[in-house]
Amino acid sequence: MSDKIYKMMLLKRRLCKRLDIVVIAMLAISFYISVVLFGGFKGPEIIHVTDLHRCPACYGVTVCPELYSNQITLDSSHWSNMFNAKNIYHGYTKSSRRVILKKLAHDWELNEFDSKLCSEFRLNSDCKPVQLLNMTNIDDKVLDIVEFNITWPDTEPRKGLVLCPYAFSIYDLLKPVFSNKKDNYKSEMLNIWTMLSINPEPIILQVLPRSKGWPVPAFAGVCGRLEVVAYEGEPLSSLLHVAWHRRLNYAQKILEAAMDFTFKHERFRFYLMDWSLDNIVVNERDEITFVDLEDVIILDKHISPKSELTDWYKRYNRESIGPGFSFSIENMCKHHLSDHNLWAACYILIGDENPLLYPIPKEVNTSRPYFERLLSACLNGDDRFQTIRKLQHVIEEMLNDEKILRSGVS
């Protein structure tokens, strides 16, 4: 080996060692700071997580008494509670029920929101959040953010929730959110404006409560910038190894959820934008729950359409406008009904990314060759509403077939 090559190898080895030392030192410093700030080795205390001092530019205070009286505590065994880029924490109630505590944004997103807060309300740059209670234009701000998301802006991204076709429907949507205490109205509107600006999930969870059969997490409440929901299970992406008949059961419930989000609510349709196996969880009873509700298009199906909505009473079928989850928000908002949820559900079942039902067992293909054709028609056909009803019927019949259950197909 030449001296030149040897020296280069030696230099490279020394450089790697130095990098390792730097990385270890940075981790040690981060660990030390976490311990100093949050106390001990148990991760952050709840008081440091809520950001209650940012209210009323927060999500609300409904669950604060439970948090501050230790009725809900963080799980000290979860290392993710200490080193947590996603701001998602694990905890327990006094009755030992597992809960998830979510700040609903990354730290940099919250910092960016705070940096613009004073200018948004034309206050001095060093304003305090409590000064927002003196503002008289809170309702206008809420309408502005809803209208902004309807206008399909090119320069800035939307802020999560799209309510269409008209912004004034927001007041009917928000009825389940208000406490009906007149003296709290301005504070609650500021909370709503904050959630619409950062993450509207707490709004969705109150409009579609689990207690009324919606496949969403049970909502415990909010405190400052922290949402508390029930832990509802493991993500489907970690359960692809289970027996095929169990995955078929999940598939049936995913199709039911797609129909519910589209038809069940008496006033609105809810088109979920972020369907994935990571965002659908399963509990020990094999019930499914959709756990990421930040990006939703909400359509008011009972409006009186104005002249520009020429195709309002027509159904909008998903166009082949690109691979994967590509869709037209504009077209979905111009029609009283879209098949978006149905297509998205079928994509979960047999699409290109970790399909839940593929490969279909040979025994099933042999005994029911029409099953795969129905799945394909649901993904690529022209009438998903008709196809999905047939598909649900076939799956229900298969789930009651003792041969499939006994065979343990996987």
LUMTOR-569426 format. One record per residue (C-alpha): residue number from 1; x negated, y, z negated; residue in three letters. Coordinates in steps of 0.5 Angstrom, whole numbers. Layout:
+-----+-------+-------+-------+------+
| pos |    xx |    yy |    zz | code |
+-----+-------+-------+-------+------+
| NUM |     X |     Y |     Z |  ALA |
...
+-----+-------+-------+-------+------+
END
This chain:
+-----+-------+-------+-------+------+
| pos |    xx |    yy |    zz | code |
+-----+-------+-------+-------+------+
|   1 |     0 |     0 |     0 |  MET |
|   2 |    -3 |     7 |     2 |  SER |
|   3 |    -4 |    12 |    -3 |  ASP |
|   4 |     1 |    17 |     0 |  LYS |
|   5 |     6 |    12 |     0 |  ILE |
|   6 |     5 |    10 |    -7 |  TYR |
|   7 |     5 |    17 |    -9 |  LYS |
|   8 |    11 |    19 |    -6 |  MET |
|   9 |    14 |    13 |   -10 |  MET |
|  10 |    11 |    15 |   -16 |  LEU |
|  11 |    14 |    22 |   -15 |  LEU |
|  12 |    21 |    19 |   -13 |  LYS |
|  13 |    21 |    15 |   -20 |  ARG |
|  14 |    19 |    21 |   -24 |  ARG |
|  15 |    24 |    25 |   -21 |  LEU |
|  16 |    30 |    20 |   -22 |  CYS |
|  17 |    27 |    19 |   -30 |  LYS |
|  18 |    28 |    27 |   -30 |  ARG |
|  19 |    35 |    27 |   -27 |  LEU |
|  20 |    37 |    21 |   -32 |  ASP |
|  21 |    34 |    25 |   -38 |  ILE |
|  22 |    38 |    32 |   -36 |  VAL |
|  23 |    44 |    28 |   -35 |  VAL |
|  24 |    44 |    25 |   -42 |  ILE |
|  25 |    42 |    31 |   -45 |  ALA |
|  26 |    48 |    35 |   -41 |  MET |
|  27 |    53 |    29 |   -44 |  LEU |
|  28 |    50 |    30 |   -51 |  ALA |
|  29 |    51 |    37 |   -51 |  ILE |
|  30 |    58 |    36 |   -48 |  SER |
|  31 |    60 |    31 |   -54 |  PHE |
|  32 |    57 |    35 |   -59 |  TYR |
|  33 |    61 |    41 |   -57 |  ILE |
|  34 |    67 |    37 |   -57 |  SER |
|  35 |    66 |    35 |   -64 |  VAL |
|  36 |    65 |    42 |   -66 |  VAL |
|  37 |    71 |    45 |   -63 |  LEU |
|  38 |    76 |    39 |   -64 |  PHE |
|  39 |    73 |    36 |   -70 |  GLY |
|  40 |    70 |    29 |   -72 |  GLY |
|  41 |    70 |    24 |   -67 |  PHE |
|  42 |    78 |    23 |   -66 |  LYS |
|  43 |    78 |    28 |   -60 |  GLY |
|  44 |    82 |    34 |   -60 |  PRO |
|  45 |    87 |    36 |   -65 |  GLU |
|  46 |    94 |    38 |   -62 |  ILE |
|  47 |    93 |    45 |   -65 |  ILE |
|  48 |    88 |    46 |   -60 |  HIS |
|  49 |    91 |    43 |   -54 |  VAL |
|  50 |    98 |    47 |   -54 |  THR |
|  51 |    95 |    54 |   -52 |  ASP |
|  52 |   101 |    56 |   -56 |  LEU |
|  53 |    98 |    63 |   -57 |  HIS |
|  54 |   100 |    64 |   -49 |  ARG |
|  55 |   107 |    64 |   -50 |  CYS |
|  56 |   112 |    66 |   -48 |  PRO |
|  57 |   108 |    65 |   -41 |  ALA |
|  58 |   108 |    58 |   -43 |  CYS |
|  59 |   113 |    52 |   -42 |  TYR |
|  60 |   117 |    53 |   -49 |  GLY |
|  61 |   117 |    51 |   -56 |  VAL |
|  62 |   122 |    46 |   -57 |  THR |
|  63 |   118 |    40 |   -59 |  VAL |
|  64 |   113 |    45 |   -63 |  CYS |
|  65 |   116 |    43 |   -70 |  PRO |
|  66 |   114 |    35 |   -69 |  GLU |
|  67 |   107 |    37 |   -67 |  LEU |
|  68 |   105 |    41 |   -72 |  TYR |
|  69 |   108 |    37 |   -78 |  SER |
|  70 |   105 |    31 |   -75 |  ASN |
|  71 |   111 |    27 |   -73 |  GLN |
|  72 |   107 |    26 |   -66 |  ILE |
|  73 |   100 |    25 |   -67 |  THR |
|  74 |    94 |    24 |   -62 |  LEU |
|  75 |    91 |    17 |   -61 |  ASP |
|  76 |    84 |    17 |   -64 |  SER |
|  77 |    82 |    11 |   -60 |  SER |
|  78 |    83 |    14 |   -53 |  HIS |
|  79 |    76 |    16 |   -51 |  TRP |
|  80 |    80 |    20 |   -45 |  SER |
|  81 |    83 |    25 |   -51 |  ASN |
|  82 |    76 |    27 |   -52 |  MET |
|  83 |    73 |    28 |   -45 |  PHE |
|  84 |    79 |    29 |   -40 |  ASN |
|  85 |    79 |    33 |   -34 |  ALA |
|  86 |    86 |    32 |   -32 |  LYS |
|  87 |    89 |    34 |   -39 |  ASN |
|  88 |    93 |    28 |   -40 |  ILE |
|  89 |    93 |    26 |   -47 |  TYR |
|  90 |    96 |    19 |   -51 |  HIS |
|  91 |    99 |    20 |   -57 |  GLY |
|  92 |   104 |    16 |   -62 |  TYR |
|  93 |   111 |    18 |   -66 |  THR |
|  94 |   112 |    17 |   -73 |  LYS |
|  95 |   116 |    11 |   -71 |  SER |
|  96 |   110 |     8 |   -67 |  SER |
|  97 |   113 |    10 |   -60 |  ARG |
|  98 |   107 |    11 |   -55 |  ARG |
|  99 |   108 |    18 |   -52 |  VAL |
| 100 |   104 |    22 |   -46 |  ILE |
| 101 |   102 |    29 |   -47 |  LEU |
| 102 |   101 |    33 |   -41 |  LYS |
| 103 |    98 |    40 |   -40 |  LYS |
| 104 |   101 |    39 |   -33 |  LEU |
| 105 |    95 |    43 |   -30 |  ALA |
| 106 |    87 |    43 |   -30 |  HIS |
| 107 |    84 |    48 |   -34 |  ASP |
| 108 |    81 |    52 |   -28 |  TRP |
| 109 |    89 |    52 |   -25 |  GLU |
| 110 |    91 |    55 |   -32 |  LEU |
| 111 |    85 |    60 |   -32 |  ASN |
| 112 |    87 |    62 |   -26 |  GLU |
| 113 |    94 |    63 |   -28 |  PHE |
| 114 |    92 |    67 |   -34 |  ASP |
| 115 |    87 |    72 |   -30 |  SER |
| 116 |    93 |    74 |   -25 |  LYS |
| 117 |    98 |    74 |   -31 |  LEU |
| 118 |    97 |    82 |   -33 |  CYS |
| 119 |    97 |    84 |   -25 |  SER |
| 120 |   103 |    80 |   -23 |  GLU |
| 121 |   107 |    84 |   -28 |  PHE |
| 122 |   103 |    91 |   -27 |  ARG |
| 123 |   101 |    91 |   -34 |  LEU |
| 124 |    94 |    93 |   -36 |  ASN |
| 125 |    88 |    88 |   -35 |  SER |
| 126 |    88 |    87 |   -42 |  ASP |
| 127 |    95 |    85 |   -44 |  CYS |
| 128 |    98 |    80 |   -48 |  LYS |
| 129 |   103 |    75 |   -46 |  PRO |
| 130 |   108 |    78 |   -52 |  VAL |
| 131 |   108 |    84 |   -48 |  GLN |
| 132 |   112 |    80 |   -42 |  LEU |
| 133 |   118 |    80 |   -47 |  LEU |
| 134 |   119 |    88 |   -45 |  ASN |
| 135 |   119 |    87 |   -38 |  MET |
| 136 |   126 |    88 |   -35 |  THR |
| 137 |   125 |    84 |   -28 |  ASN |
| 138 |   124 |    77 |   -30 |  ILE |
| 139 |   130 |    75 |   -26 |  ASP |
| 140 |   127 |    78 |   -20 |  ASP |
| 141 |   121 |    74 |   -21 |  LYS |
| 142 |   124 |    68 |   -22 |  VAL |
| 143 |   128 |    69 |   -15 |  LEU |
| 144 |   122 |    71 |   -12 |  ASP |
| 145 |   118 |    65 |   -13 |  ILE |
| 146 |   123 |    61 |   -11 |  VAL |
| 147 |   124 |    65 |    -5 |  GLU |
| 148 |   117 |    65 |    -3 |  PHE |
| 149 |   117 |    57 |    -3 |  ASN |
| 150 |   122 |    57 |     2 |  ILE |
| 151 |   119 |    62 |     7 |  THR |
| 152 |   114 |    57 |     9 |  TRP |
| 153 |   108 |    61 |     8 |  PRO |
| 154 |   101 |    60 |    11 |  ASP |
| 155 |    97 |    64 |     7 |  THR |
| 156 |    98 |    61 |     0 |  GLU |
| 157 |   100 |    54 |    -2 |  PRO |
| 158 |   107 |    53 |    -5 |  ARG |
| 159 |   108 |    53 |   -13 |  LYS |
| 160 |   111 |    46 |   -13 |  GLY |
| 161 |   118 |    46 |   -13 |  LEU |
| 162 |   122 |    48 |    -7 |  VAL |
| 163 |   129 |    50 |    -8 |  LEU |
| 164 |   133 |    51 |    -1 |  CYS |
| 165 |   136 |    53 |     3 |  PRO |
| 166 |   138 |    59 |    -1 |  TYR |
| 167 |   134 |    61 |    -7 |  ALA |
| 168 |   141 |    64 |   -11 |  PHE |
| 169 |   142 |    56 |   -13 |  SER |
| 170 |   137 |    56 |   -18 |  ILE |
| 171 |   141 |    59 |   -23 |  TYR |
| 172 |   146 |    53 |   -22 |  ASP |
| 173 |   140 |    48 |   -22 |  LEU |
| 174 |   137 |    51 |   -29 |  LEU |
| 175 |   144 |    50 |   -33 |  LYS |
| 176 |   141 |    44 |   -37 |  PRO |
| 177 |   135 |    48 |   -39 |  VAL |
| 178 |   138 |    54 |   -42 |  PHE |
| 179 |   139 |    53 |   -50 |  SER |
| 180 |   145 |    58 |   -49 |  ASN |
| 181 |   142 |    63 |   -54 |  LYS |
| 182 |   143 |    70 |   -52 |  LYS |
| 183 |   137 |    72 |   -56 |  ASP |
| 184 |   133 |    67 |   -53 |  ASN |
| 185 |   135 |    69 |   -45 |  TYR |
| 186 |   129 |    73 |   -43 |  LYS |
| 187 |   124 |    68 |   -47 |  SER |
| 188 |   127 |    62 |   -43 |  GLU |
| 189 |   127 |    66 |   -37 |  MET |
| 190 |   119 |    67 |   -38 |  LEU |
| 191 |   118 |    60 |   -39 |  ASN |
| 192 |   122 |    58 |   -33 |  ILE |
| 193 |   118 |    63 |   -29 |  TRP |
| 194 |   111 |    60 |   -32 |  THR |
| 195 |   113 |    53 |   -30 |  MET |
| 196 |   115 |    55 |   -23 |  LEU |
| 197 |   108 |    58 |   -23 |  SER |
| 198 |   104 |    52 |   -26 |  ILE |
| 199 |   108 |    46 |   -25 |  ASN |
| 200 |   116 |    45 |   -25 |  PRO |
| 201 |   116 |    38 |   -28 |  GLU |
| 202 |   119 |    40 |   -35 |  PRO |
| 203 |   125 |    43 |   -31 |  ILE |
| 204 |   126 |    37 |   -27 |  ILE |
| 205 |   126 |    32 |   -33 |  LEU |
| 206 |   132 |    36 |   -36 |  GLN |
| 207 |   136 |    37 |   -30 |  VAL |
| 208 |   135 |    29 |   -29 |  LEU |
| 209 |   135 |    26 |   -36 |  PRO |
| 210 |   133 |    19 |   -37 |  ARG |
| 211 |   139 |    18 |   -41 |  SER |
| 212 |   144 |    19 |   -35 |  LYS |
| 213 |   140 |    13 |   -32 |  GLY |
| 214 |   135 |    17 |   -28 |  TRP |
| 215 |   128 |    13 |   -27 |  PRO |
| 216 |   124 |    19 |   -30 |  VAL |
| 217 |   120 |    19 |   -37 |  PRO |
| 218 |   124 |    21 |   -43 |  ALA |
| 219 |   123 |    28 |   -44 |  PHE |
| 220 |   121 |    30 |   -51 |  ALA |
| 221 |   120 |    37 |   -50 |  GLY |
| 222 |   115 |    42 |   -50 |  VAL |
| 223 |   110 |    46 |   -54 |  CYS |
| 224 |   106 |    52 |   -51 |  GLY |
| 225 |   103 |    49 |   -45 |  ARG |
| 226 |   104 |    42 |   -47 |  LEU |
| 227 |   109 |    37 |   -45 |  GLU |
| 228 |   111 |    31 |   -49 |  VAL |
| 229 |   114 |    25 |   -45 |  VAL |
| 230 |   115 |    18 |   -47 |  ALA |
| 231 |   110 |    13 |   -45 |  TYR |
| 232 |   114 |     8 |   -39 |  GLU |
| 233 |   109 |     3 |   -37 |  GLY |
| 234 |   103 |     1 |   -33 |  GLU |
| 235 |   102 |     4 |   -25 |  PRO |
| 236 |   104 |    -1 |   -20 |  LEU |
| 237 |    98 |     0 |   -17 |  SER |
| 238 |    95 |    -4 |   -22 |  SER |
| 239 |   100 |   -10 |   -22 |  LEU |
| 240 |    99 |   -12 |   -15 |  LEU |
| 241 |    97 |   -18 |   -17 |  HIS |
| 242 |   103 |   -21 |   -20 |  VAL |
| 243 |   108 |   -26 |   -17 |  ALA |
| 244 |   111 |   -24 |   -11 |  TRP |
| 245 |   118 |   -25 |   -13 |  HIS |
| 246 |   117 |   -20 |   -19 |  ARG |
| 247 |   114 |   -15 |   -14 |  ARG |
| 248 |   120 |   -16 |   -10 |  LEU |
| 249 |   124 |   -14 |   -16 |  ASN |
| 250 |   120 |    -7 |   -16 |  TYR |
| 251 |   122 |    -6 |    -9 |  ALA |
| 252 |   129 |    -7 |   -10 |  GLN |
| 253 |   129 |    -2 |   -16 |  LYS |
| 254 |   125 |     3 |   -11 |  ILE |
| 255 |   130 |     3 |    -6 |  LEU |
| 256 |   135 |     4 |   -11 |  GLU |
| 257 |   131 |    10 |   -14 |  ALA |
| 258 |   131 |    13 |    -7 |  ALA |
| 259 |   138 |    12 |    -6 |  MET |
| 260 |   139 |    16 |   -13 |  ASP |
| 261 |   135 |    22 |   -11 |  PHE |
| 262 |   138 |    23 |    -5 |  THR |
| 263 |   146 |    22 |    -7 |  PHE |
| 264 |   147 |    21 |   -14 |  LYS |
| 265 |   147 |    28 |   -17 |  HIS |
| 266 |   154 |    32 |   -16 |  GLU |
| 267 |   150 |    38 |   -13 |  ARG |
| 268 |   143 |    37 |   -11 |  PHE |
| 269 |   139 |    32 |    -7 |  ARG |
| 270 |   132 |    31 |   -10 |  PHE |
| 271 |   126 |    29 |    -4 |  TYR |
| 272 |   120 |    27 |    -8 |  LEU |
| 273 |   114 |    29 |    -4 |  MET |
| 274 |   109 |    25 |    -8 |  ASP |
| 275 |   111 |    18 |    -7 |  TRP |
| 276 |   105 |    13 |    -9 |  SER |
| 277 |   104 |     6 |   -13 |  LEU |
| 278 |   100 |    11 |   -18 |  ASP |
| 279 |   106 |    15 |   -19 |  ASN |
| 280 |   111 |     9 |   -21 |  ILE |
| 281 |   110 |     6 |   -27 |  VAL |
| 282 |   113 |    -1 |   -30 |  VAL |
| 283 |   115 |    -3 |   -37 |  ASN |
| 284 |   115 |    -9 |   -40 |  GLU |
| 285 |   122 |   -10 |   -38 |  ARG |
| 286 |   120 |    -9 |   -31 |  ASP |
| 287 |   124 |    -2 |   -30 |  GLU |
| 288 |   120 |     3 |   -26 |  ILE |
| 289 |   119 |    10 |   -27 |  THR |
| 290 |   117 |    16 |   -23 |  PHE |
| 291 |   112 |    20 |   -27 |  VAL |
| 292 |   109 |    25 |   -23 |  ASP |
| 293 |   115 |    30 |   -21 |  LEU |
| 294 |   111 |    36 |   -19 |  GLU |
| 295 |   112 |    37 |   -12 |  ASP |
| 296 |   120 |    36 |   -10 |  VAL |
| 297 |   124 |    39 |    -5 |  ILE |
| 298 |   131 |    40 |    -8 |  ILE |
| 299 |   137 |    41 |    -3 |  LEU |
| 300 |   143 |    45 |    -5 |  ASP |
| 301 |   148 |    40 |    -1 |  LYS |
| 302 |   154 |    44 |    -3 |  HIS |
| 303 |   153 |    51 |     0 |  ILE |
| 304 |   157 |    55 |     5 |  SER |
| 305 |   152 |    55 |    11 |  PRO |
| 306 |   150 |    62 |    14 |  LYS |
| 307 |   150 |    62 |    22 |  SER |
| 308 |   142 |    61 |    22 |  GLU |
| 309 |   143 |    54 |    19 |  LEU |
| 310 |   146 |    51 |    26 |  THR |
| 311 |   145 |    44 |    25 |  ASP |
| 312 |   147 |    44 |    17 |  TRP |
| 313 |   152 |    38 |    18 |  TYR |
| 314 |   147 |    34 |    22 |  LYS |
| 315 |   143 |    28 |    19 |  ARG |
| 316 |   135 |    30 |    19 |  TYR |
| 317 |   131 |    23 |    21 |  ASN |
| 318 |   124 |    23 |    20 |  ARG |
| 319 |   120 |    25 |    26 |  GLU |
| 320 |   114 |    21 |    28 |  SER |
| 321 |   109 |    28 |    27 |  ILE |
| 322 |   103 |    24 |    24 |  GLY |
| 323 |   100 |    18 |    20 |  PRO |
| 324 |   102 |    17 |    13 |  GLY |
| 325 |   106 |    22 |     9 |  PHE |
| 326 |   107 |    27 |    14 |  SER |
| 327 |   114 |    31 |    14 |  PHE |
| 328 |   117 |    37 |    16 |  SER |
| 329 |   120 |    41 |    10 |  ILE |
| 330 |   123 |    46 |    14 |  GLU |
| 331 |   127 |    41 |    18 |  ASN |
| 332 |   129 |    38 |    11 |  MET |
| 333 |   132 |    44 |     9 |  CYS |
| 334 |   136 |    46 |    15 |  LYS |
| 335 |   140 |    40 |    14 |  HIS |
| 336 |   145 |    37 |     9 |  HIS |
| 337 |   142 |    30 |     9 |  LEU |
| 338 |   135 |    27 |    10 |  SER |
| 339 |   132 |    20 |    10 |  ASP |
| 340 |   126 |    22 |     7 |  HIS |
| 341 |   126 |    19 |     1 |  ASN |
| 342 |   129 |    12 |     4 |  LEU |
| 343 |   123 |    13 |     9 |  TRP |
| 344 |   118 |    14 |     3 |  ALA |
| 345 |   120 |     8 |    -1 |  ALA |
| 346 |   120 |     3 |     5 |  CYS |
| 347 |   113 |     6 |     6 |  TYR |
| 348 |   111 |     4 |    -1 |  ILE |
| 349 |   113 |    -3 |     1 |  LEU |
| 350 |   110 |    -4 |     7 |  ILE |
| 351 |   106 |     2 |     9 |  GLY |
| 352 |    99 |     3 |    11 |  ASP |
| 353 |    96 |     4 |     4 |  GLU |
| 354 |    97 |    -2 |    -1 |  ASN |
| 355 |   103 |    -4 |     1 |  PRO |
| 356 |   107 |    -7 |    -5 |  LEU |
| 357 |   110 |   -13 |    -1 |  LEU |
| 358 |   105 |   -15 |     4 |  TYR |
| 359 |   103 |   -20 |     5 |  PRO |
| 360 |   110 |   -23 |     5 |  ILE |
| 361 |   109 |   -31 |     3 |  PRO |
| 362 |   110 |   -36 |     9 |  LYS |
| 363 |   116 |   -39 |     5 |  GLU |
| 364 |   120 |   -33 |     6 |  VAL |
| 365 |   118 |   -31 |    13 |  ASN |
| 366 |   120 |   -38 |    15 |  THR |
| 367 |   127 |   -38 |    11 |  SER |
| 368 |   129 |   -31 |    12 |  ARG |
| 369 |   125 |   -29 |    19 |  PRO |
| 370 |   130 |   -23 |    19 |  TYR |
| 371 |   127 |   -20 |    12 |  PHE |
| 372 |   121 |   -17 |    15 |  GLU |
| 373 |   125 |   -14 |    21 |  ARG |
| 374 |   129 |   -10 |    16 |  LEU |
| 375 |   123 |    -8 |    13 |  LEU |
| 376 |   120 |    -5 |    20 |  SER |
| 377 |   127 |    -2 |    22 |  ALA |
| 378 |   127 |     1 |    15 |  CYS |
| 379 |   120 |     4 |    16 |  LEU |
| 380 |   120 |     6 |    24 |  ASN |
| 381 |   128 |     5 |    26 |  GLY |
| 382 |   133 |    10 |    28 |  ASP |
| 383 |   138 |     9 |    22 |  ASP |
| 384 |   135 |     8 |    15 |  ARG |
| 385 |   141 |     9 |    12 |  PHE |
| 386 |   144 |     3 |    15 |  GLN |
| 387 |   138 |    -1 |    15 |  THR |
| 388 |   137 |     0 |     7 |  ILE |
| 389 |   144 |    -2 |     5 |  ARG |
| 390 |   142 |    -9 |     9 |  LYS |
| 391 |   135 |    -9 |     6 |  LEU |
| 392 |   138 |    -8 |    -1 |  GLN |
| 393 |   143 |   -14 |     0 |  HIS |
| 394 |   138 |   -19 |     3 |  VAL |
| 395 |   133 |   -17 |    -3 |  ILE |
| 396 |   139 |   -18 |    -8 |  GLU |
| 397 |   141 |   -25 |    -5 |  GLU |
| 398 |   133 |   -27 |    -5 |  MET |
| 399 |   132 |   -25 |   -13 |  LEU |
| 400 |   138 |   -30 |   -14 |  ASN |
| 401 |   135 |   -35 |   -10 |  ASP |
| 402 |   132 |   -40 |   -15 |  GLU |
| 403 |   128 |   -43 |   -10 |  LYS |
| 404 |   124 |   -37 |    -9 |  ILE |
| 405 |   124 |   -36 |   -17 |  LEU |
| 406 |   121 |   -43 |   -18 |  ARG |
| 407 |   116 |   -43 |   -12 |  SER |
| 408 |   112 |   -38 |   -16 |  GLY |
| 409 |   110 |   -35 |    -9 |  VAL |
| 410 |   105 |   -30 |   -10 |  SER |
+-----+-------+-------+-------+------+
END
